[in-house]
Amino acid sequence: MAYVITQRCCNDASCVAECPVDCIRPRPEDPEFASAEMLYIDPETCIDCGACFEACPVGAIYAEDELSPKLERFTEVNAAYFQRHPLESDLVAPAKMPRLPAGDGPLRVAIVGSGPSACYAAEQLLSLGAVEVEMFDRLPTPWGLVRYGVAPDHAETRSVTDMFAAAFKRDAIAWHLNVEIGVHLSHAELMSAHHAVIYAVGASADRRLVVAGEDLPGSHAATDFVAWYNGHPDHAAREFDLSGERAVVIGNGNVALDIARVLTMDPEVLAGTDIADHALAALRHSGIREVVVLGRRGPAQAAYTSAELMALAHLDGVDVVVDPTELDGHDGADLAHATALKMALAAEYAAKPVSADNKRIVLRYCASPTEIVGDGRVEALRFTRNELVTGADGSVVARATDETGELPASLVIRSVGYKGRPVPDLPFDEHRGVVPNAAGRVLDGETALPGVYATGWIKRGPRGVIGSNRVDSQETVNALVADFLAGALPAPERDREALTALIRERQPDVVDRAGWQVLDTAERAAGAAAGRPRVKLTSVEALLATARRG
């Protein structure tokens, strides 16, 4: 019997280091790791020791004989990877950073942000010994995109926060939530209290389509819709008209599939999740029967992962519809493992019958929006059909043809990517939407700014899944520690007590770790009473009132 990695894999790679026979691929040092959809276990080499199972932070690994029916196919998926990538093991352990000596005092680091990239960086720093970490977030709650970006029916993915919470119980890390850098504290004030500052602020802006009608009522960014159904305080008061029968989601990444699932799945199933109450109430009265997911290139180039595409088959009362004429005829033999699986799944959906009684998720390919039309609000989406052209470098691009079409719809959601926002007092690359950096060291032109670092999406752009931030953060932490050991970081002028006093003077409503624990306990208790993981508080006022009661 072997262990099997399944849909929830977050690419954290904690399992790789724990495997005694080195049978999990790709590894962080492998070239394909950066673009891998998930990790895989070689069934021929696995010795059934369970070390990977214990290490997985999101519960994605199962013994082969314990897979549920909806996950059974992942046995085949794991094995197929190694048919294309035969296992070659050298059993070389990855290099580890040395523990820091106490010396004249600890290495003091501020981390701006509290999402997965921030948390991985904090965890790695704390493992080095004599380190003090101060973590800041402008919201009264931690966890960033894990709390406000992961779909509510993917609760296991959020369990990575349990690992972080356990690691952050020590006094070496302090939390300063509801504190905004650039408002309550300046970058210069942060620098004066630390050897280094790591910015891990993510990519919260949305990319636009730049087509006519994009701002009509009924046209929305995926960032707004996802934050709304996840109870983000900045978006909780938003309203979305779900009275029509068809919605169109532009873009075909995992976020687009998340939105399609939320719009079509049974509200009673969602009622057992931590979806925001206001979103659940709206979805109970939704009239949407069909969601069209529109991609500009073909099924082989779709941005969603094969695991997320496979999961659509298990939605009760929902058909997944693919037009067989839109499949490009590949048999998968010359495609990468994950791409071949995506093509096979698309072909399976294309061959399945549909029911008039079911809702539908329709996957459309090779189409680009040209205009959103309507008299005062969205009524239809116009698009151009594309043809695929292979460039000299092997890349496949979409080229518009003369063929056009129109889809009647009352709701259009653009899911064409996230983009970083400028960070106060830091250089910013407007084109890429990132803070310019080299291996995490923030650059002003060609010069690295002493003691200033970046990690996560604000460092590399919105690529990868939650666990991708582990390796990314390790690169930044390695650079920071190397600079510290080389004596290249300025010594702090303020100690922790002075910084805490300044924060409380500027922001009396700061929420510390104890305050968050009160909030977390209150939400979980409300959830337990309703048979849910938690009931989220969705306004800053309610969050602060609850934290104060503790």
PLY file of the C-alpha trace (Angstrom):
ply
format ascii 1.0
element vertex 550
property float x
property float y
property float z
element edge 549
property int vertex1
property int vertex2
end_header
0.00 0.00 0.00
1.18 3.55 -0.74
0.21 7.03 0.41
-1.46 9.33 -2.11
-1.43 13.13 -2.45
-4.85 14.53 -3.38
-6.66 17.68 -4.48
-5.96 19.78 -1.39
-2.17 19.73 -1.93
-0.84 23.23 -1.22
2.73 22.64 -2.52
4.08 23.47 0.93
6.70 20.69 0.46
6.87 19.92 4.20
6.29 16.29 3.21
9.34 16.22 0.93
11.82 16.75 3.74
10.13 14.12 5.93
10.05 11.27 3.38
12.81 8.78 4.34
13.00 7.29 0.83
12.79 10.56 -1.14
9.80 9.48 -3.24
7.85 12.77 -3.44
8.21 14.98 -6.50
8.80 17.61 -7.57
11.15 18.83 -4.84
11.75 22.55 -4.20
15.14 22.31 -5.91
13.67 20.70 -9.05
13.14 23.06 -12.03
9.49 22.05 -12.43
8.60 22.77 -8.78
7.79 26.45 -9.40
5.10 25.61 -11.95
3.84 22.33 -10.47
0.09 22.04 -9.84
0.67 19.71 -6.89
3.11 17.14 -5.52
3.05 13.40 -6.18
4.13 10.22 -4.35
5.73 7.36 -6.30
3.65 4.27 -5.40
6.49 1.92 -6.33
8.91 3.50 -3.86
6.61 4.52 -0.97
7.23 2.37 2.14
3.94 3.24 3.87
5.65 4.87 6.84
3.18 7.75 7.18
5.83 10.45 7.66
4.36 12.53 4.81
0.86 12.15 6.25
2.00 13.60 9.58
3.86 16.47 7.89
1.07 17.67 5.56
-0.38 20.94 6.93
-3.65 20.71 4.98
-4.57 17.02 5.28
-4.06 16.31 1.57
-2.32 12.93 2.01
-4.20 9.65 2.49
-3.37 5.99 2.68
-4.39 4.42 -0.61
-7.05 2.22 0.98
-8.62 5.16 2.83
-9.43 7.33 -0.17
-13.05 8.42 -0.53
-14.74 7.72 -3.89
-14.25 11.32 -5.03
-10.49 11.06 -4.37
-9.83 7.55 -5.69
-8.64 8.82 -9.05
-5.64 10.48 -7.42
-4.03 7.04 -7.08
-3.88 6.99 -10.87
-2.82 10.66 -11.03
0.16 10.11 -8.70
1.31 6.98 -10.52
0.97 8.61 -13.95
3.34 11.41 -12.94
6.16 8.94 -12.37
5.49 7.21 -15.68
6.49 10.51 -17.29
9.11 11.43 -14.69
10.88 8.22 -13.56
12.12 8.59 -10.00
15.82 9.26 -9.58
16.77 9.78 -5.97
20.00 11.11 -4.57
18.74 11.47 -0.99
20.62 14.75 -0.50
19.08 16.71 2.37
18.39 20.39 1.65
20.73 22.89 3.26
19.50 24.47 6.49
20.28 27.88 7.89
22.42 27.85 11.05
20.87 28.83 14.37
21.72 32.40 15.30
23.84 33.05 18.39
22.31 35.28 21.05
25.34 37.60 21.00
24.44 41.15 21.98
20.72 40.60 21.42
18.23 39.01 19.07
17.76 39.65 15.38
14.65 41.85 15.27
12.42 41.63 12.18
9.11 43.30 11.33
6.80 41.52 8.90
4.10 43.60 7.23
1.21 41.30 6.37
-0.05 38.11 8.02
-0.98 35.90 5.09
0.79 32.67 4.12
3.97 34.31 2.80
4.29 36.36 6.00
3.61 33.34 8.19
6.11 31.10 6.43
8.75 33.82 6.78
7.96 34.22 10.49
8.05 30.46 11.06
11.42 30.16 9.34
12.89 33.08 11.30
11.67 31.71 14.61
13.37 28.38 13.90
16.77 30.10 13.87
16.97 30.81 17.60
17.70 34.35 18.79
15.04 36.17 16.77
12.16 38.50 17.66
9.38 39.00 15.11
6.72 41.72 15.07
3.84 40.95 12.68
1.56 43.71 11.39
-1.77 43.64 9.54
-4.15 46.47 8.76
-7.16 44.22 9.54
-8.08 43.04 13.06
-7.67 39.42 11.85
-4.63 37.47 10.64
-4.08 34.95 7.81
-4.75 37.22 4.82
-5.69 35.29 1.69
-6.13 32.05 3.64
-9.05 33.61 5.53
-10.42 35.85 2.80
-9.41 34.18 -0.48
-9.82 30.41 -0.08
-13.25 29.17 -1.16
-15.51 28.28 1.80
-15.97 24.68 0.61
-12.18 24.18 0.83
-12.06 24.27 4.62
-9.18 21.80 4.84
-6.95 24.21 2.91
-7.45 26.75 5.69
-6.10 24.26 8.23
-2.60 25.47 7.36
-3.36 28.29 9.82
-3.46 25.76 12.66
0.19 25.01 11.94
1.04 28.71 12.04
-0.98 29.32 15.21
0.87 26.52 16.98
4.25 27.94 15.92
3.31 31.48 16.98
2.41 30.81 20.62
5.87 31.77 21.82
6.75 35.23 23.12
9.36 35.68 20.40
6.57 36.78 18.05
4.19 39.68 18.73
1.07 40.51 16.73
-0.06 44.05 15.96
-3.36 43.65 14.09
-5.54 46.59 13.03
-2.34 48.58 12.49
-1.68 49.99 9.02
1.85 50.82 7.92
1.80 54.20 6.23
-1.07 55.34 8.47
-0.32 54.41 12.10
3.42 53.82 11.61
5.76 54.90 8.84
8.29 52.71 7.08
11.06 54.77 8.69
9.62 54.14 12.16
9.50 50.41 11.47
13.12 50.47 10.34
14.17 52.33 13.47
12.87 49.49 15.65
14.22 46.52 13.68
17.25 45.16 11.89
15.01 44.38 8.91
11.48 44.72 7.58
9.86 42.12 5.32
6.90 43.25 3.23
4.45 40.41 2.61
1.40 42.42 1.62
0.19 40.25 -1.25
-1.56 41.42 -4.42
-5.01 42.74 -3.54
-5.83 44.77 -6.67
-7.56 43.29 -9.70
-6.54 43.45 -13.33
-9.02 45.07 -15.70
-10.30 43.93 -19.08
-10.14 47.42 -20.63
-13.31 46.92 -22.67
-16.37 49.11 -23.08
-19.06 48.58 -20.43
-16.66 47.15 -17.87
-18.02 49.48 -15.19
-21.72 48.83 -15.80
-23.70 47.68 -12.74
-23.55 43.89 -12.75
-19.89 43.83 -13.87
-17.52 43.05 -11.03
-13.96 42.03 -10.22
-13.38 38.53 -8.86
-11.40 40.08 -6.02
-14.57 41.85 -4.84
-16.84 38.83 -5.22
-14.48 36.40 -3.47
-13.86 38.83 -0.62
-17.64 39.37 -0.31
-18.54 35.72 0.11
-15.59 35.22 2.47
-16.66 38.07 4.76
-13.82 40.55 4.22
-14.73 43.73 6.17
-13.89 45.97 3.19
-16.35 44.08 0.97
-19.10 42.80 3.28
-21.48 45.64 2.39
-21.21 45.00 -1.36
-24.30 43.83 -3.23
-24.40 41.45 -6.20
-27.52 40.96 -8.29
-28.02 37.19 -8.56
-31.56 37.39 -9.95
-30.67 36.47 -13.54
-30.25 32.94 -14.88
-26.77 33.25 -16.41
-23.46 34.57 -15.11
-20.23 34.80 -17.09
-16.83 34.47 -15.43
-14.02 35.80 -17.62
-10.81 33.87 -17.06
-10.34 30.20 -16.29
-8.01 29.87 -13.35
-8.80 28.24 -10.01
-10.48 31.40 -8.73
-12.86 31.32 -11.70
-13.77 27.72 -10.85
-14.24 28.69 -7.19
-16.73 31.37 -8.22
-18.55 28.99 -10.57
-18.88 26.41 -7.78
-20.14 28.91 -5.23
-22.73 30.22 -7.68
-24.07 26.78 -8.60
-23.70 24.49 -5.59
-26.52 23.75 -3.18
-26.79 26.58 -0.60
-27.52 23.95 2.04
-24.05 22.51 1.44
-22.54 25.98 1.73
-24.49 26.43 4.97
-22.09 23.95 6.57
-19.06 26.09 5.72
-17.74 29.40 7.03
-19.17 31.40 4.11
-20.29 34.86 5.21
-23.90 34.94 6.38
-24.82 37.78 4.03
-23.49 35.80 1.04
-25.33 32.65 2.09
-28.60 34.58 2.37
-28.12 36.04 -1.13
-27.25 32.64 -2.64
-30.37 31.05 -1.12
-32.41 33.43 -3.28
-30.18 33.25 -6.37
-31.77 32.71 -9.76
-28.54 31.69 -11.49
-28.81 28.38 -13.33
-25.76 28.58 -15.59
-22.24 29.91 -15.20
-20.12 30.25 -18.33
-16.36 30.22 -17.66
-14.68 31.95 -20.59
-11.00 31.43 -21.44
-9.08 33.17 -24.22
-6.94 30.13 -25.07
-7.66 26.41 -25.35
-8.23 23.70 -22.74
-4.55 22.70 -22.82
-3.55 26.24 -21.78
-6.29 26.76 -19.16
-4.93 28.20 -15.91
-7.02 26.04 -13.58
-5.37 22.95 -12.11
-6.41 19.45 -13.08
-7.33 18.73 -9.44
-9.81 21.62 -9.32
-11.24 20.66 -12.71
-11.67 17.07 -11.52
-13.53 18.23 -8.39
-16.32 19.78 -10.46
-17.55 16.29 -11.30
-18.64 15.79 -7.69
-21.03 18.75 -7.46
-24.53 17.40 -6.83
-27.12 18.72 -9.26
-24.55 20.46 -11.47
-23.48 19.42 -14.97
-20.11 20.46 -16.39
-20.52 21.19 -20.09
-17.74 21.23 -22.68
-18.32 21.56 -26.42
-16.35 18.69 -28.01
-15.57 20.87 -31.04
-13.49 23.11 -28.76
-11.08 20.32 -27.88
-7.99 20.47 -30.04
-7.51 16.74 -30.69
-4.44 16.11 -28.52
-4.23 12.55 -27.24
-2.02 13.73 -24.38
1.07 11.76 -25.40
3.11 14.88 -26.15
1.78 16.96 -23.26
3.05 17.49 -19.72
1.48 15.28 -17.06
-0.94 17.86 -15.63
-1.88 19.23 -19.06
-2.63 15.75 -20.40
-4.92 15.15 -17.42
-6.73 18.45 -18.04
-7.34 17.45 -21.64
-8.60 14.00 -20.61
-10.99 15.53 -18.08
-12.32 18.05 -20.61
-12.98 15.19 -23.05
-14.81 13.24 -20.34
-17.05 16.21 -19.56
-17.70 16.70 -23.28
-18.92 13.09 -23.54
-21.27 13.20 -20.56
-25.02 13.72 -21.02
-26.61 16.71 -19.32
-29.91 17.03 -17.47
-32.43 19.80 -18.01
-33.06 19.78 -14.25
-29.45 20.48 -13.30
-27.56 23.72 -13.07
-24.60 24.05 -15.43
-20.99 25.16 -15.44
-20.10 25.69 -19.10
-16.39 25.78 -19.97
-15.80 27.87 -23.12
-12.42 28.27 -24.76
-10.69 30.48 -27.35
-12.86 33.53 -26.71
-11.93 37.08 -25.64
-14.44 39.67 -24.35
-14.77 42.78 -26.49
-17.67 44.63 -24.85
-20.12 44.39 -21.97
-23.47 45.78 -23.10
-26.67 46.83 -21.40
-29.06 49.70 -20.82
-28.04 50.92 -17.37
-26.79 47.51 -16.26
-25.23 44.33 -17.68
-27.39 42.51 -20.22
-24.86 40.65 -22.40
-21.19 40.01 -23.09
-19.80 40.30 -26.61
-16.73 38.31 -27.54
-14.38 37.41 -30.37
-13.39 33.85 -31.21
-9.65 33.22 -31.13
-7.33 30.91 -32.98
-4.22 29.50 -31.31
-0.81 30.34 -32.74
2.45 28.74 -31.64
5.37 31.16 -31.49
9.00 30.47 -32.31
9.70 29.92 -28.60
6.96 27.28 -28.37
4.51 29.47 -26.49
0.85 29.36 -27.52
-0.92 32.70 -27.93
-4.50 33.59 -28.81
-5.11 35.57 -31.99
-8.49 37.15 -32.73
-10.47 36.01 -35.76
-13.39 37.65 -37.54
-15.89 35.38 -35.76
-17.83 37.07 -32.97
-20.59 36.14 -30.56
-22.78 37.38 -27.73
-23.83 35.80 -24.44
-26.91 37.19 -22.67
-26.04 37.51 -18.96
-26.99 39.63 -15.97
-23.73 39.13 -14.06
-20.17 39.34 -15.40
-17.19 38.67 -13.16
-13.67 39.27 -14.44
-11.18 36.80 -13.01
-8.11 37.72 -15.02
-5.56 38.01 -12.25
-4.48 39.90 -9.17
-2.05 42.79 -9.02
-0.02 44.33 -6.24
-0.59 47.85 -4.94
2.18 50.39 -4.27
3.71 50.18 -0.79
4.27 53.51 0.99
7.91 54.69 0.82
9.07 51.71 -1.26
10.00 51.50 -4.96
7.25 49.95 -7.08
7.10 48.38 -10.54
3.76 49.62 -11.90
3.87 47.35 -14.94
4.40 44.10 -13.02
2.58 45.20 -9.87
5.45 44.15 -7.58
8.12 45.66 -5.36
11.35 45.32 -7.39
13.76 42.94 -5.70
16.61 40.49 -6.14
16.11 37.23 -4.19
13.86 39.20 -1.81
16.18 42.19 -1.30
14.21 45.31 -2.26
15.91 47.31 -5.01
15.96 51.03 -5.68
17.23 50.97 -9.23
20.19 48.59 -9.06
20.85 49.21 -5.36
19.53 46.98 -2.58
17.94 48.97 0.25
19.63 47.89 3.52
17.29 45.89 5.72
14.25 45.98 3.39
12.88 42.73 1.94
9.81 41.35 0.18
8.16 37.95 -0.04
5.04 36.41 -1.55
2.96 37.90 -4.35
4.27 41.44 -3.82
7.72 39.95 -4.50
7.09 37.57 -7.43
3.61 38.43 -8.71
0.36 36.46 -8.20
1.65 32.99 -9.03
1.44 29.69 -7.18
-0.70 28.33 -4.38
-0.49 28.74 -0.61
2.43 26.38 -0.10
4.44 28.00 -2.92
5.16 30.77 -0.45
7.21 28.46 1.75
10.11 28.18 -0.69
9.72 31.81 -1.74
9.89 33.00 1.87
12.89 30.78 2.55
14.79 32.57 -0.21
14.01 35.95 1.37
14.87 34.78 4.90
18.15 33.30 3.65
19.07 36.66 2.11
18.11 38.53 5.29
20.09 36.23 7.58
23.11 36.34 5.30
23.02 40.15 5.43
22.66 40.08 9.22
25.62 37.72 9.68
27.66 39.93 7.35
26.97 42.97 9.55
25.09 44.72 6.74
21.87 45.50 8.68
21.42 48.69 10.73
20.99 48.18 14.48
17.53 49.04 15.94
17.16 52.32 17.82
13.94 51.31 19.64
13.40 48.14 21.66
10.19 46.06 21.66
8.69 47.89 24.65
9.21 51.30 23.08
7.69 50.11 19.81
4.64 48.66 21.58
4.12 51.94 23.43
4.31 53.91 20.19
1.80 51.58 18.50
-0.70 51.90 21.35
-0.32 55.67 21.30
-1.01 55.84 17.55
-3.63 53.08 17.41
-5.42 52.39 20.72
-7.53 49.75 18.96
-4.56 47.53 18.18
-5.43 43.81 18.44
-2.67 41.65 19.89
-2.37 37.87 19.93
-4.62 37.57 22.98
-7.25 39.74 21.28
-7.18 37.55 18.18
-7.54 34.42 20.32
-10.71 35.93 21.81
-12.03 36.66 18.32
-11.10 33.21 17.05
-12.77 31.51 20.03
-15.95 33.58 19.59
-16.24 32.78 15.86
-15.59 29.07 16.43
-18.14 28.94 19.26
-20.78 30.59 17.07
-19.92 28.10 14.35
-20.17 25.09 16.67
-23.65 26.17 17.71
-24.69 26.28 14.05
-22.85 23.15 12.90
-20.23 25.16 11.00
-16.43 25.61 11.32
-16.98 29.24 12.36
-19.32 32.16 11.86
-17.23 35.08 10.68
-17.61 38.57 12.05
-17.60 40.74 8.95
-17.19 44.32 10.16
-14.22 45.99 11.83
-16.57 47.35 14.50
-17.87 43.88 15.42
-14.37 42.41 15.40
-13.01 45.13 17.68
-15.99 44.96 20.05
-15.46 41.22 20.45
-11.72 41.59 20.95
-12.29 44.24 23.65
-14.59 41.91 25.58
-11.63 39.60 26.04
0 1
1 2
2 3
3 4
4 5
5 6
6 7
7 8
8 9
9 10
10 11
11 12
12 13
13 14
14 15
15 16
16 17
17 18
18 19
19 20
20 21
21 22
22 23
23 24
24 25
25 26
26 27
27 28
28 29
29 30
30 31
31 32
32 33
33 34
34 35
35 36
36 37
37 38
38 39
39 40
40 41
41 42
42 43
43 44
44 45
45 46
46 47
47 48
48 49
49 50
50 51
51 52
52 53
53 54
54 55
55 56
56 57
57 58
58 59
59 60
60 61
61 62
62 63
63 64
64 65
65 66
66 67
67 68
68 69
69 70
70 71
71 72
72 73
73 74
74 75
75 76
76 77
77 78
78 79
79 80
80 81
81 82
82 83
83 84
84 85
85 86
86 87
87 88
88 89
89 90
90 91
91 92
92 93
93 94
94 95
95 96
96 97
97 98
98 99
99 100
100 101
101 102
102 103
103 104
104 105
105 106
106 107
107 108
108 109
109 110
110 111
111 112
112 113
113 114
114 115
115 116
116 117
117 118
118 119
119 120
120 121
121 122
122 123
123 124
124 125
125 126
126 127
127 128
128 129
129 130
130 131
131 132
132 133
133 134
134 135
135 136
136 137
137 138
138 139
139 140
140 141
141 142
142 143
143 144
144 145
145 146
146 147
147 148
148 149
149 150
150 151
151 152
152 153
153 154
154 155
155 156
156 157
157 158
158 159
159 160
160 161
161 162
162 163
163 164
164 165
165 166
166 167
167 168
168 169
169 170
170 171
171 172
172 173
173 174
174 175
175 176
176 177
177 178
178 179
179 180
180 181
181 182
182 183
183 184
184 185
185 186
186 187
187 188
188 189
189 190
190 191
191 192
192 193
193 194
194 195
195 196
196 197
197 198
198 199
199 200
200 201
201 202
202 203
203 204
204 205
205 206
206 207
207 208
208 209
209 210
210 211
211 212
212 213
213 214
214 215
215 216
216 217
217 218
218 219
219 220
220 221
221 222
222 223
223 224
224 225
225 226
226 227
227 228
228 229
229 230
230 231
231 232
232 233
233 234
234 235
235 236
236 237
237 238
238 239
239 240
240 241
241 242
242 243
243 244
244 245
245 246
246 247
247 248
248 249
249 250
250 251
251 252
252 253
253 254
254 255
255 256
256 257
257 258
258 259
259 260
260 261
261 262
262 263
263 264
264 265
265 266
266 267
267 268
268 269
269 270
270 271
271 272
272 273
273 274
274 275
275 276
276 277
277 278
278 279
279 280
280 281
281 282
282 283
283 284
284 285
285 286
286 287
287 288
288 289
289 290
290 291
291 292
292 293
293 294
294 295
295 296
296 297
297 298
298 299
299 300
300 301
301 302
302 303
303 304
304 305
305 306
306 307
307 308
308 309
309 310
310 311
311 312
312 313
313 314
314 315
315 316
316 317
317 318
318 319
319 320
320 321
321 322
322 323
323 324
324 325
325 326
326 327
327 328
328 329
329 330
330 331
331 332
332 333
333 334
334 335
335 336
336 337
337 338
338 339
339 340
340 341
341 342
342 343
343 344
344 345
345 346
346 347
347 348
348 349
349 350
350 351
351 352
352 353
353 354
354 355
355 356
356 357
357 358
358 359
359 360
360 361
361 362
362 363
363 364
364 365
365 366
366 367
367 368
368 369
369 370
370 371
371 372
372 373
373 374
374 375
375 376
376 377
377 378
378 379
379 380
380 381
381 382
382 383
383 384
384 385
385 386
386 387
387 388
388 389
389 390
390 391
391 392
392 393
393 394
394 395
395 396
396 397
397 398
398 399
399 400
400 401
401 402
402 403
403 404
404 405
405 406
406 407
407 408
408 409
409 410
410 411
411 412
412 413
413 414
414 415
415 416
416 417
417 418
418 419
419 420
420 421
421 422
422 423
423 424
424 425
425 426
426 427
427 428
428 429
429 430
430 431
431 432
432 433
433 434
434 435
435 436
436 437
437 438
438 439
439 440
440 441
441 442
442 443
443 444
444 445
445 446
446 447
447 448
448 449
449 450
450 451
451 452
452 453
453 454
454 455
455 456
456 457
457 458
458 459
459 460
460 461
461 462
462 463
463 464
464 465
465 466
466 467
467 468
468 469
469 470
470 471
471 472
472 473
473 474
474 475
475 476
476 477
477 478
478 479
479 480
480 481
481 482
482 483
483 484
484 485
485 486
486 487
487 488
488 489
489 490
490 491
491 492
492 493
493 494
494 495
495 496
496 497
497 498
498 499
499 500
500 501
501 502
502 503
503 504
504 505
505 506
506 507
507 508
508 509
509 510
510 511
511 512
512 513
513 514
514 515
515 516
516 517
517 518
518 519
519 520
520 521
521 522
522 523
523 524
524 525
525 526
526 527
527 528
528 529
529 530
530 531
531 532
532 533
533 534
534 535
535 536
536 537
537 538
538 539
539 540
540 541
541 542
542 543
543 544
544 545
545 546
546 547
547 548
548 549
